[in-house]
Amino acid sequence: MSDQQPIDARKAFLDMERTVSRRSFFGTVLKSIAVGAGSIAALDRFGPRLFGESQTPADQFNTGLKILSGFGQMVIPVDADPGWATFEPDITMYALDVYIRQVFNLGVDLAFNGFLQAMNAFNTIPPLIGYAPTFLEMTPAGRHQYLADILIGNFEHDGVQDIVAFAGVFQLLGVKMVFFQNFPRHIADPNAEFQNVLGNNPKTAWDIIQFKGPVSAAEETVLRARAAGAPELPGVDLRNPLI
């Protein structure tokens, strides 16, 4: 897929719905949101400019980074503890290009482009319906109110609830999941015998929610001893390095 050619929004939304619907843990969220249909309805009403369809995929991605950065800083502000802004720009790049692209959209380019177009609509819809400036132009208080109105369902009468809810809720999930995975020390070392994921400095995630993290090497040694000689479970592939 070229980074220079615009992508058909209608095809992208339908592929996004098919792709995201395959993830069973999104089932509850998707029940209340007409992902593809709602996005296409908004497209038919407002036209392709709403979704940045005239932008290249590279431009849409850069716009998505700005929107997600603002969203993350709104949801997890810096206060007595570090917040989203503490780890910028790396945390936003990871959240969008790795987590949302791979976990939410299974690495499917067309589906991910649909997600980016939904994010663009999340940003541009408010002034089109007379609600407020774009998300990127809102004050911090305005952004909080916008998200609250989305979660309450206050955009049903404007005919855009599905699209703003999809973009808003999935950004919320992505931001929460990435931050509280202990970013940036969230990746286990595949070459180490014991996966000792350390706390962060400054503290984040596990420290803030007072979760002690994975078991230590000593604790894991004890657990291994307890499990020694345990029968092999049918259907478990012991060659899988992630078990």
Secondary structure, DSSP 8 states (H G I E B T S, - for coil): --SSS---HHHHHHHHHHHHHT-GGGHHHHHT--HHHHHHHHHHHH-GGGGTTTS-HHHHHHHHHHHHHHHHHHHS--SSS--GGGGTTHHHHIIIIIIIIIIITTT-HHHHHHHHHHHHHHHHHHHHTTS-S-GGGS-HHHHHHHHHHHHHTTTGGGT-HHHHHHHHHHHHHHHHHHHTTTTTS----TT-SS------SS--HHHHTT---S--HHHHHHHHHHHTT----TT--TT-TT-
